[in-house]
Amino acid sequence: MALNSNALNVMVNALAAAGTYISAHTADPSTGGANEVTGGSYARQQTTWGAASNGTRAGSQVTIPIPAATTVTHWGVWSAATGGTFYGFYDMADETFTSGGNLLVTPTLSAV
């Protein structure tokens, strides 16, 4: 059985309702959110999810402060600013912050 757009939208809507915080990671976060950036003024940032369409839901862009000498390889989705439940991650092009800076992430959830 193939799922239609209605079913895919239900899936991304449930995840968007549960996970609104975006994290940055220095290596594969695995299933538990490992390798999250630490130090400096790093903090997860909250996104606002748009409407679901065809199993995809885009979030508002977030600006995540990254400390110097850090390479970010993944971003993740969490239920809280600290602690909370980790829901998964997306691989991204590696971005190195030699002297620190801001990582801009426009998150997208996809059930397809």
N, C-alpha and C positions, 0 to 999 in steps of 0.2 A: 504494500500500500504506500503510495506517495502522499506526503502531506501537502495540503493546499496552502495558499497564502494566509488564510484565516488561522490555521493551526500554527504556522510559523510566527505569525504576529503574536499569538498567545504566548509562545515561548519567549520571544524577546521582550514582551511587555512584563512578564514575570521577573525576568532578570533585571530589567531596568528599574522596576519597583524596589527590588532588594538591594541592588548595588549601584550606588551613586558616587562613590569615591574612587578616584583614579590614582594609581601608584606608579612609580618608576622602579625598574629592576636592572641590576648590573649583569645578570645572567639568567638562564632559564628559571622561572619561579616554581616550576613543577606544580604539584597539586595543592601545595600549602602556602604559596606566596613567598617562597624563599628568595634570598638575594635582593631584598628591597633596599633601595638607597638609604643611607643614614648620614648623619652629620650636617654641619652647616645649618641652614634654615629650611632643610628639606621637610616637606609635609605633603601628605595626600591632599588632593584638591577635589572639590565636589563639582560634578557636571549636572546639567539639566538635560534630560533626554527628550528628544522630539517625538513625534508620532511614528508609530511603526508602519512600514510599507513593504509588502512582499518579503517579510521575514527579516527586515533590517531596521535598525533604529539608531539614528545619529544623535550624538550628544553635543553640548556646547563645548567650545574650545576651553581647555584649562591650561594654566601656566604653573608649572611645577618647578620650584627653586631647586637647583642641583649644585652640590658643593664642588670645589675644584678637584681636579684629578679623578674624575668619575666618568665612566663610559656607560651609557644607558642602552640596553639591548631589547627591553620589553616594557610594556605597560600593563597594569592589571586592574581588576575591578573588585572593590571591597564594599562591605556594608557600613563601614564606619571610618571616621578620620584616623582613629588609632584602634588597634585590636580589631575586633569584628570578624566577619566571615569573608574568606577569599573565594571568589567565584570563578576565576580564570584569568587568562592573559592573552595578549596578542604580541607577536614578534614584530619588531620594527627595525628600520635601518639603524645600525649602531650610530650613536651620537656621543662624541667625546667632549667633555667640558674641562679644558685645560686649566682655566682660571675661574671656573664656576659660571653659572648663568641660569637661564630659564629654559626648560623643556616645554615646548608647545605641543599639546596633544589634542586632537579633535577625535574623540573616541567614537567608534561605531560598533554596535552589537549586530551579529549576523547569525541567523539560525540556518542559513543555507551553506 
